[in-house]
Amino acid sequence: MAAGEFCQSEGSRYLPIADHGLIGDLRTVALVGTNGTIDWYCCPRFDAPSVFASILDADRGGSFELATDVPARTKQFYFPDTNVLITRFFAADGVGEVQDFMPITDDSREIDRHRLIRRVMCVRGTLPFRTLVAPRFGYAKEPHTVEMRDGKAIFASPALSLTLTASVPIDCDGQDVRAQFKLHEGEQAVFALDRVGNGVPPRSCHLVEAEKQFAATVNFWRRWLSASRYRGRWREVVHRSALTLKLLTYAPTGGIVAAPTTSLPEQIGGGRNWDYRYVWIRDAAFCLYALLRLGFTEEAEAFMGFLSEHVTLSGDGLSGPLQIMYGIDGATELPEHELDHLEGYQGSAPVRVGNAAVDQLQMDIYGALIDSIYLYDKWAQPISSDRWDEVCTLVDWVCQNWDKPDEGIWETRGGRKNFVYSRLMCWVAIERAMRVAIHRGLPAEIPRWRHARDAIYRQIMRHGWSPRLHAFVQHFGGDVLDASVLMMPMAKFVSPTDPKWLSTLDALGEELVSDSLVYRYNPELSPDGLQGIEGTFSICSFWYVEALARAGRVDEARLAFEKMLTYANHLGLYAEQIGHTGEQLGNFPQAFTHLALISAAFNLDHALG
């Protein structure tokens, strides 16, 4: 069966994670399976409690099914250059398709508008269709009622109400709504799910209205993508990654979530299940780098606005002036708890909401953030005097505190260590700020900054290097390799052809690389305080491609990149990790992976000439 195809008669309780497409409206998203079912949707925003969550519990989570009422093969694709998703059904008596999208007409910061449209069309022959709309509010914990009014169904829960409008007759079935209908060639039906309340009145969605909103949404995405400056060899996958990163942006504040899902497992049956629906300073800063590379400056401006409005430079001198992550509205409290009533994807409990890593110390975030500000100043527009004052505050804190153990980029829960990557990014924070100060002639304590920068460099060279492994290692005092050091030449800390770096690249290739796929580290050699195992980490695989290209090993880099592309799903989307047999694992899709793909493609294009 070809990639992207699904046979309904062979479906199990859970689709593979990769068998999904993503739609959204810059406020929230929905996952649409290759079987035509929406099995993940939070309303009214990314981090809100779920309405449909059957991806986390097939029986209790709730879903929005829409498919042919006869066996069919399916294929999915995106309407070209957009985030409008098409699922096609190939049956014995005809061909049908479902067009899924959330209407967007502009980049408005307005919050309350939410609409999900599912347009069904019969393009050949005659086909029967069925739908089941079964919301389960509040992560399937809140009760709800259903009221039929003027042909609409109003689902009401204590915290949220949704109205279902349909162009075909619908029937109430307890807590759910069902419909069965037949379409002949050229006919269509529309289902629209709208948030109501909070001053938002119920509204209809007739066929003409759905067509208008489809056209407006297509125009929005194509107009946005037209700003891309990328003209390289991998335009299609790069632009799909850019469109995905844009979907992960919360327009009202400019925050960018790490992923739009929670608790999709890094190992089936394992406990490494986390909530990624928040704004990690590191991830968002790297996203800025990728989008700026392509010419998208508005997103960078919006994220700078997020920092100005929602991130306060405070702190107790121990944990730092910044948290590592924030809510999409700038919230600083993200308490982590488990939803024991949900079984988890394929039984992979626990299902977690919130993220306790919010209280961790991760020194690398300062390098990621200030590097993105440096690039914004260089490629977009000069930063303001107020922004420069904030940068100076951050750099002064880094100069005083860089020599601290922390939990590191991988958010380990096995105790703080002197991670090489954390030191590297502290060096980046100071070095990039010095560049801005010198280039712009801005006031800065350059001698003190330089002293700290050089001290970090010497410490890494002295204590981050293993004579036994002939490689830079994960942390001081150990002989454990870590893929995060692949950032060393990209951060311009070391020449990509430095003998020490080339031997490090060889060591990483021998121990952590498996057919172009890269593991973060070996948990057996470096216990991380977590149970279970994990797959290869896709961002590290793209870092490896870039490191090979920068080292002059261009043929190897290109082959590794092309191999990585085969692990994408049928739409070009990536979860966090790749499992042993090539399956996608972890939250999906992940911003980290897509931004690394863009950077690798950009630099590989440059190396190939």
C-alpha distance (Angstrom), angle and dihedral (degrees) to the residues before:
residue distance angle dihedral
M1 . . .
A2 3.79 . .
A3 3.80 123.4 .
G4 3.77 111.9 -82.0
E5 3.80 93.5 24.6
F6 3.77 123.2 123.3
C7 3.79 129.3 -176.5
Q8 3.79 110.1 -148.6
S9 3.79 93.5 -150.7
E10 3.81 89.9 58.6
G11 3.80 96.5 48.0
S12 3.78 118.9 126.9
R13 3.80 127.6 -157.5
Y14 3.80 90.7 -84.4
L15 3.77 129.6 37.6
P16 3.80 116.5 -141.4
I17 3.80 109.7 -90.5
A18 3.79 89.7 -115.4
D19 3.82 92.5 56.1
H20 3.78 91.8 83.8
G21 3.76 140.3 91.3
L22 3.78 126.7 -152.4
I23 3.80 130.2 -130.0
G24 3.79 127.9 174.3
D25 3.79 150.1 153.2
L26 3.84 102.8 -134.6
R27 3.79 89.0 -92.9
T28 3.78 103.6 62.7
V29 3.81 139.8 -13.3
A30 3.78 142.2 -140.6
L31 3.79 129.3 -145.0
V32 3.81 113.4 -136.5
G33 3.78 116.9 -162.6
T34 3.79 125.0 -140.7
N35 3.81 85.7 -109.7
G36 3.81 90.8 63.4
T37 3.82 95.5 -104.8
I38 3.80 124.2 131.5
D39 3.80 101.3 -143.0
W40 3.82 100.4 167.6
Y41 3.80 126.7 43.6
C42 3.79 130.7 142.3
C43 3.80 121.1 -168.5
P44 2.97 137.9 -123.8
R45 3.81 93.6 1.6
F46 3.81 144.1 -0.5
D47 3.80 96.2 -87.1
A48 3.80 97.5 39.3
P49 3.81 119.6 113.7
S50 3.78 112.2 -82.3
V51 3.80 125.9 -96.1
F52 3.81 94.1 -173.8
A53 3.81 116.2 27.1
S54 3.79 107.4 149.3
I55 3.80 87.5 131.1
L56 3.83 84.8 72.4
D57 3.80 96.5 38.0
A58 3.78 119.0 11.3
D59 3.81 93.3 -161.5
R60 3.80 104.5 37.8
G61 3.81 106.4 21.4
G62 3.80 101.1 81.4
S63 3.81 129.9 -126.6
F64 3.81 146.8 -167.2
E65 3.81 108.7 -125.0
L66 3.80 120.9 -167.0
A67 3.80 120.6 164.9
T68 3.77 145.8 119.2
D69 3.79 114.6 -66.6
V70 3.81 90.4 -131.7
P71 3.81 130.2 61.8
A72 3.79 111.8 -76.7
R73 3.76 143.0 165.4
T74 3.77 114.7 -125.2
K75 3.77 137.7 -153.9
Q76 3.78 129.5 -174.1
F77 3.77 132.3 -152.5
Y78 3.77 138.8 155.8
F79 3.77 120.8 -107.8
P80 3.82 97.8 -105.7
D81 3.82 115.4 -78.9
T82 3.82 93.5 -2.4
N83 3.80 143.4 87.4
V84 3.81 91.7 -119.3
L85 3.81 106.5 121.2
I86 3.81 124.7 -145.6
T87 3.82 121.7 -162.6
R88 3.81 112.6 -170.3
F89 3.81 124.5 -158.0
F90 3.82 119.7 -153.5
A91 3.81 111.2 -164.1
A92 3.79 135.2 163.3
D93 3.82 93.6 -98.6
G94 3.75 101.9 37.7
V95 3.79 152.3 -35.2
G96 3.78 124.7 -88.4
E97 3.77 136.4 174.1
V98 3.78 140.3 -159.5
Q99 3.79 118.1 -145.9
D100 3.81 110.7 -155.8
F101 3.78 123.8 -169.4
M102 3.78 145.2 137.2
P103 3.80 109.9 -130.1
I104 3.80 116.9 -112.3
T105 3.75 123.4 173.3
D106 3.81 101.9 163.6
D107 3.82 144.8 -3.6
S108 3.79 93.1 -93.5
R109 3.81 118.2 161.3
E110 3.82 89.2 -140.9
I111 3.80 110.0 130.9
D112 3.80 112.0 -167.8
R113 3.80 101.0 62.7
H114 3.83 112.7 100.4
R115 3.78 127.9 160.5
L116 3.80 132.8 159.2
I117 3.81 116.3 -166.6
R118 3.80 126.0 -164.1
R119 3.81 112.9 -173.5
V120 3.82 116.1 -169.6
M121 3.80 120.8 -159.3
C122 3.78 134.8 -179.7
V123 3.79 105.7 -145.4
R124 3.84 98.9 174.6
G125 3.80 133.5 19.5
T126 3.80 122.1 -20.1
L127 3.80 126.0 -54.5
P128 3.80 137.6 -178.4
F129 3.81 115.8 -136.5
R130 3.78 134.6 -166.9
T131 3.77 134.2 -165.0
L132 3.78 134.7 -168.2
V133 3.80 118.7 -170.7
A134 3.80 106.9 -166.6
P135 3.82 111.5 165.6
R136 3.79 118.9 -173.8
F137 3.78 106.9 -167.3
G138 3.80 127.8 -147.8
Y139 3.81 96.6 20.7
A140 3.83 87.7 -46.7
K141 3.81 92.1 -58.0
E142 3.83 102.7 99.8
P143 3.83 120.2 78.7
H144 3.77 118.9 -131.2
T145 3.78 140.7 -169.0
V146 3.81 130.7 -139.1
E147 3.79 122.5 -142.4
M148 3.80 123.8 -176.2
R149 3.81 111.4 -145.3
D150 3.82 127.6 166.8
G151 3.79 91.6 -19.8
K152 3.80 92.4 -50.1
A153 3.79 128.8 110.1
I154 3.79 116.8 -136.7
F155 3.80 114.7 -159.1
A156 3.81 109.1 -163.0
S157 3.81 127.0 -171.9
P158 3.83 128.1 166.6
A159 3.80 93.2 -96.6
L160 3.82 105.1 26.1
S161 3.80 140.8 25.9
L162 3.80 126.6 -162.7
T163 3.79 130.4 -172.7
L164 3.79 122.8 -148.8
T165 3.80 115.4 -153.1
A166 3.79 118.9 -171.7
S167 3.79 135.1 -179.2
V168 3.82 89.9 -146.3
P169 3.83 127.5 57.2
I170 3.80 114.6 -80.9
D171 3.81 129.5 -165.3
C172 3.78 131.9 -151.9
D173 3.80 114.4 -121.8
G174 3.79 107.4 -176.3
Q175 3.81 106.0 -73.5
D176 3.79 92.3 -7.0
V177 3.79 141.8 64.4
R178 3.79 125.0 -133.5
A179 3.78 137.7 -173.0
Q180 3.80 137.0 -179.2
F181 3.77 120.1 -169.7
K182 3.78 141.9 154.5
L183 3.80 126.5 -130.8
H184 3.78 127.8 -162.9
E185 3.78 124.3 -151.2
G186 3.82 110.0 -62.1
E187 3.82 94.9 15.4
Q188 3.79 124.6 117.2
A189 3.80 142.6 -173.1
V190 3.79 130.5 -156.6
F191 3.80 132.7 -147.8
A192 3.80 119.3 -172.7
L193 3.79 125.6 -174.2
D194 3.80 113.1 -161.0
R195 3.75 133.7 -177.4
V196 3.82 111.2 -125.6
G197 3.77 132.9 -172.5
N198 3.82 129.2 49.9
G199 3.78 87.5 83.8
V200 3.82 93.6 -48.8
P201 3.83 108.2 122.0
P202 3.82 124.5 -151.6
R203 3.79 113.5 -90.9
S204 3.77 137.8 -174.3
C205 3.77 130.0 -119.4
H206 3.78 111.8 -154.0
L207 3.81 123.1 -177.7
V208 3.81 92.1 -96.2
E209 3.81 91.7 49.1
A210 3.80 91.1 49.6
E211 3.81 90.4 51.2
K212 3.81 91.3 50.7
Q213 3.79 92.4 49.3
F214 3.81 91.4 45.8
A215 3.82 90.4 54.1
A216 3.81 92.7 45.1
T217 3.82 92.0 49.7
V218 3.81 92.5 48.1
N219 3.81 89.4 50.0
F220 3.79 91.5 49.5
W221 3.81 94.2 54.3
R222 3.80 94.7 42.4
R223 3.78 92.4 48.1
W224 3.80 90.2 50.2
L225 3.80 94.5 47.6
S226 3.81 92.3 47.9
A227 3.81 88.5 74.1
S228 3.82 90.4 68.7
R229 3.78 115.1 115.7
Y230 3.81 94.4 -165.1
R231 3.81 112.7 119.5
G232 3.80 99.3 158.7
R233 3.80 134.9 125.4
W234 3.80 96.8 -82.5
R235 3.78 99.9 47.2
E236 3.80 96.4 142.0
V237 3.82 96.9 52.6
V238 3.80 93.0 39.7
H239 3.79 92.0 51.8
R240 3.80 91.7 46.3
S241 3.80 88.1 53.4
A242 3.80 90.6 49.0
L243 3.81 91.5 49.9
T244 3.81 88.9 49.8
L245 3.80 92.8 51.0
K246 3.80 89.1 50.3
L247 3.83 89.7 52.7
L248 3.81 88.6 56.0
T249 3.81 91.3 58.1
Y250 3.79 119.2 103.9
A251 3.80 101.0 -142.7
P252 3.83 98.4 -160.5
T253 3.84 91.6 64.9
G254 3.81 107.6 11.7
G255 3.81 93.0 -117.4
I256 3.81 118.9 145.0
V257 3.81 119.2 -146.3
A258 3.79 121.1 -138.9
A259 3.82 90.2 -131.7
P260 3.81 133.8 -19.1
T261 3.82 96.6 -123.3
T262 3.77 139.8 66.9
S263 3.80 132.7 -141.4
L264 3.80 100.5 3.0
P265 3.79 97.5 153.5
E266 3.78 129.2 -110.7
Q267 3.82 85.9 -152.2
I268 3.80 125.1 24.4
G269 3.80 105.5 -111.1
G270 3.81 91.7 10.1
G271 3.77 130.4 117.7
R272 3.83 100.8 -126.2
N273 3.78 92.5 108.9
W274 3.80 117.9 137.8
D275 3.79 140.8 174.5
Y276 3.81 110.0 -115.2
R277 3.82 99.6 174.1
Y278 3.78 93.7 112.2
V279 3.79 139.9 86.0
W280 3.79 111.2 -94.9
I281 3.80 109.1 -165.6
R282 3.81 89.4 -140.7
D283 3.79 97.5 48.3
A284 3.79 94.3 43.8
A285 3.80 91.6 48.2
F286 3.80 91.3 51.6
C287 3.82 88.7 48.2
L288 3.78 88.2 56.7
Y289 3.78 90.2 53.9
A290 3.80 91.8 52.4
L291 3.82 94.7 45.7
L292 3.80 93.6 44.6
R293 3.80 88.5 52.4
L294 3.78 88.2 58.8
G295 3.80 94.3 45.0
F296 3.81 101.1 -101.8
T297 3.80 102.5 138.0
E298 3.82 99.1 158.4
E299 3.81 91.5 70.8
A300 3.79 89.8 52.5
E301 3.81 90.4 50.6
A302 3.81 90.2 48.9
F303 3.81 92.5 51.3
M304 3.80 90.5 48.6
G305 3.79 85.3 53.7
F306 3.81 89.8 51.6
L307 3.80 89.6 54.0
S308 3.80 92.7 47.8
E309 3.81 95.4 47.3
H310 3.78 103.0 36.0
V311 3.81 111.7 19.7
T312 3.79 114.1 78.5
L313 3.78 118.8 -160.9
S314 3.76 96.7 -132.6
G315 3.76 134.3 117.1
D316 3.77 143.2 137.9
G317 3.80 96.9 -100.1
L318 3.81 89.9 -105.3
S319 3.79 105.8 66.8
G320 3.79 94.4 31.6
P321 3.79 136.9 -114.3
L322 3.82 91.0 -79.7
Q323 3.78 134.2 51.5
I324 3.79 114.6 -133.9
M325 3.82 91.2 -122.0
Y326 3.78 141.6 13.2
G327 3.76 137.7 -167.0
I328 3.79 115.2 -94.2
D329 3.80 87.8 -101.3
G330 3.81 92.3 47.3
A331 3.82 95.3 -93.6
T332 3.79 113.1 164.6
E333 3.81 98.0 -163.1
L334 3.81 113.8 75.9
P335 3.81 104.0 160.3
E336 3.78 113.5 -165.7
H337 3.79 120.5 -134.7
E338 3.79 137.9 156.7
L339 3.80 128.2 -114.1
D340 3.78 99.8 -141.3
H341 3.81 94.5 -178.4
L342 3.84 92.5 66.6
E343 3.79 117.7 76.6
G344 3.82 95.3 -149.6
Y345 3.79 129.2 -127.2
Q346 3.82 106.6 -37.9
G347 3.80 87.9 -13.1
S348 3.81 93.8 -53.9
A349 3.79 100.5 148.0
P350 2.94 144.6 -149.2
V351 3.79 106.3 64.1
R352 3.79 105.9 -158.6
V353 3.80 131.8 -160.5
G354 3.79 119.4 -168.1
N355 3.79 124.0 16.6
A356 3.79 126.2 -107.1
A357 3.80 90.6 -162.1
V358 3.82 86.0 81.1
D359 3.81 87.4 89.1
Q360 3.78 95.5 51.1
L361 3.79 125.5 111.4
Q362 3.80 109.6 -124.2
M363 3.77 110.6 170.9
D364 3.80 94.7 -171.6
I365 3.81 93.3 73.4
Y366 3.80 91.2 78.1
G367 3.78 92.4 60.0
A368 3.79 93.0 47.5
L369 3.80 92.3 48.5
I370 3.80 98.5 45.0
D371 3.81 91.5 43.5
S372 3.82 88.8 55.8
I373 3.81 90.5 48.3
Y374 3.82 89.2 49.7
L375 3.81 90.4 51.8
Y376 3.79 92.0 45.5
D377 3.81 89.1 52.6
K378 3.81 89.8 48.2
W379 3.82 102.1 41.9
A380 3.82 106.1 22.4
Q381 3.79 115.4 27.5
P382 3.81 137.5 -44.2
I383 3.78 112.8 -80.6
S384 3.79 118.2 -113.0
S385 3.80 126.2 -104.3
D386 3.82 89.9 -109.0
R387 3.80 90.6 52.6
W388 3.80 89.9 49.9
D389 3.80 90.7 52.9
E390 3.81 88.4 53.7
V391 3.80 91.1 49.2
C392 3.79 90.0 52.1
T393 3.81 90.3 51.2
L394 3.81 90.2 52.3
V395 3.80 94.3 46.2
D396 3.79 92.7 47.1
W397 3.81 88.7 53.5
V398 3.82 91.5 48.4
C399 3.81 91.0 50.1
Q400 3.81 89.3 55.4
N401 3.81 98.2 41.1
W402 3.81 110.4 28.5
D403 3.80 93.0 106.8
K404 3.82 94.2 70.7
P405 3.79 130.0 111.7
D406 3.80 113.6 -120.7
E407 3.82 143.2 173.3
G408 3.81 91.9 -96.1
I409 3.79 135.6 -146.1
W410 3.81 93.5 -54.4
E411 3.83 92.3 56.0
T412 3.77 94.0 -129.2
R413 3.78 118.0 -168.3
G414 3.78 96.6 -152.7
G415 3.80 99.4 91.6
R416 3.79 135.1 -74.6
K417 3.79 121.2 -63.5
N418 3.78 138.7 177.2
F419 3.78 95.5 -97.8
V420 3.80 116.7 -165.5
Y421 3.80 92.1 -143.3
S422 3.80 91.6 54.9
R423 3.81 90.4 51.9
L424 3.80 90.4 46.2
M425 3.79 92.3 55.1
C426 3.81 92.2 46.5
W427 3.81 85.3 56.7
V428 3.82 88.7 50.0
A429 3.82 91.7 50.6
I430 3.79 92.7 55.8
E431 3.80 96.6 37.6
R432 3.82 94.7 51.2
A433 3.80 92.3 46.7
M434 3.79 89.1 52.4
R435 3.80 89.8 52.4
V436 3.80 91.9 53.1
A437 3.82 92.4 46.2
I438 3.79 93.6 49.9
H439 3.81 95.5 41.9
R440 3.80 93.9 47.6
G441 3.79 98.1 32.6
L442 3.81 90.2 -122.9
P443 3.81 122.3 163.9
A444 3.80 113.1 -94.5
E445 3.78 140.4 146.2
I446 3.79 91.1 -111.4
P447 3.86 97.5 169.1
R448 3.83 91.9 53.6
W449 3.79 92.3 43.8
R450 3.79 91.3 48.7
H451 3.79 91.9 50.2
A452 3.83 91.5 53.7
R453 3.80 92.9 43.5
D454 3.78 92.7 52.6
A455 3.80 92.7 45.2
I456 3.81 89.8 55.7
Y457 3.79 91.2 49.0
R458 3.80 92.9 51.9
Q459 3.79 92.6 45.6
I460 3.81 92.5 52.9
M461 3.78 92.0 47.2
R462 3.81 91.5 48.1
H463 3.80 102.9 38.8
G464 3.81 104.6 18.0
W465 3.79 93.8 59.9
S466 3.80 122.1 84.7
P467 3.83 113.9 -151.3
R468 3.82 88.3 -166.2
L469 3.82 95.1 54.6
H470 3.82 95.0 30.3
A471 3.77 86.7 -134.5
F472 3.76 145.3 98.1
V473 3.79 108.1 -98.6
Q474 3.79 141.3 -150.3
H475 3.78 99.2 -99.5
F476 3.78 140.8 -4.5
G477 3.78 116.5 -81.1
G478 3.80 95.0 23.3
D479 3.78 141.4 91.2
V480 3.81 97.9 -141.1
L481 3.79 121.7 126.2
D482 3.79 121.0 -136.1
A483 3.80 129.0 -171.0
S484 3.81 91.7 -139.9
V485 3.81 89.3 80.0
L486 3.82 86.4 70.6
M487 3.80 83.3 85.5
M488 3.81 92.3 66.8
P489 3.83 97.4 90.5
M490 3.82 92.3 35.2
A491 3.80 89.1 55.4
K492 3.83 88.3 49.9
F493 3.79 91.1 -120.4
V494 3.79 92.0 126.0
S495 3.77 133.0 15.5
P496 3.81 111.6 -98.5
T497 3.81 87.9 -128.0
D498 3.82 97.4 44.6
P499 3.84 108.6 130.3
K500 3.80 91.1 -125.7
W501 3.78 90.2 52.6
L502 3.80 94.6 45.9
S503 3.80 91.0 53.1
T504 3.81 89.2 48.0
L505 3.79 89.9 52.2
D506 3.80 90.0 51.4
A507 3.81 91.8 49.0
L508 3.79 92.3 49.9
G509 3.80 90.0 48.2
E510 3.79 91.8 53.5
E511 3.81 98.6 45.3
L512 3.82 109.9 25.6
V513 3.83 105.1 26.3
S514 3.80 122.7 87.0
D515 3.82 114.7 179.6
S516 3.83 92.2 -32.9
L517 3.83 92.0 -44.1
V518 3.80 115.2 116.0
Y519 3.81 129.6 -150.3
R520 3.79 116.5 -147.0
Y521 3.80 93.4 -131.7
N522 3.78 140.2 -44.6
P523 3.84 108.0 -84.1
E524 3.80 91.0 -162.0
L525 3.80 91.0 60.8
S526 3.80 93.9 37.5
P527 3.84 110.4 31.3
D528 3.80 109.6 -147.9
G529 3.79 99.3 -168.3
L530 3.82 92.9 -109.5
Q531 3.79 131.8 112.6
G532 3.80 123.7 -121.9
I533 3.78 134.7 16.5
E534 3.77 133.5 -81.5
G535 3.77 140.8 -148.0
T536 3.76 129.4 -113.0
F537 3.78 115.4 -61.1
S538 3.79 111.1 -118.7
I539 3.80 97.6 -153.0
C540 3.81 88.1 56.7
S541 3.80 90.2 51.5
F542 3.80 90.6 56.3
W543 3.82 90.5 44.5
Y544 3.80 87.1 54.8
V545 3.81 90.4 53.6
E546 3.78 90.8 52.0
A547 3.80 93.0 46.1
L548 3.82 91.0 51.8
A549 3.80 91.1 49.1
R550 3.79 93.1 49.3
A551 3.81 90.4 48.3
G552 3.81 90.3 57.1
R553 3.81 94.6 -107.5
V554 3.79 90.0 123.6
D555 3.79 99.3 154.4
E556 3.80 91.0 52.7
A557 3.78 90.1 46.5
R558 3.78 93.2 51.7
L559 3.80 93.2 48.3
A560 3.82 91.4 48.0
F561 3.81 90.2 49.4
E562 3.80 93.8 49.3
K563 3.81 89.6 48.6
M564 3.80 90.5 51.8
L565 3.79 90.0 53.0
T566 3.81 89.3 60.2
Y567 3.81 89.1 62.2
A568 3.81 92.6 59.9
N569 3.77 116.0 102.1
H570 3.80 122.6 -107.6
L571 3.82 90.3 -80.9
G572 3.79 97.6 45.7
L573 3.82 94.7 -100.8
Y574 3.80 127.2 139.6
A575 3.77 134.1 -156.6
E576 3.78 120.4 -151.1
Q577 3.80 97.7 -88.5
I578 3.80 144.7 19.3
G579 3.80 117.6 -132.8
H580 3.78 129.5 -139.6
T581 3.81 94.9 -85.8
G582 3.80 96.1 39.5
E583 3.81 98.2 -90.8
Q584 3.80 119.4 142.9
L585 3.80 115.8 -112.8
G586 3.78 136.1 -176.3
N587 3.79 131.5 28.3
F588 3.78 114.9 -14.4
P589 2.92 133.2 -105.5
Q590 3.79 100.8 6.9
A591 3.80 122.1 -155.2
F592 3.81 92.6 -151.2
T593 3.80 91.8 61.4
H594 3.79 96.1 46.8
L595 3.79 95.0 47.1
A596 3.82 89.9 50.3
L597 3.81 89.8 50.6
I598 3.82 89.8 54.6
S599 3.80 92.6 49.1
A600 3.81 93.1 46.4
A601 3.81 92.7 48.9
F602 3.79 92.0 47.3
N603 3.80 94.1 50.6
L604 3.79 94.9 39.9
D605 3.81 89.2 53.0
H606 3.80 88.3 52.4
A607 3.81 92.8 48.9
L608 3.81 92.5 48.9
G609 3.81 90.5 51.7
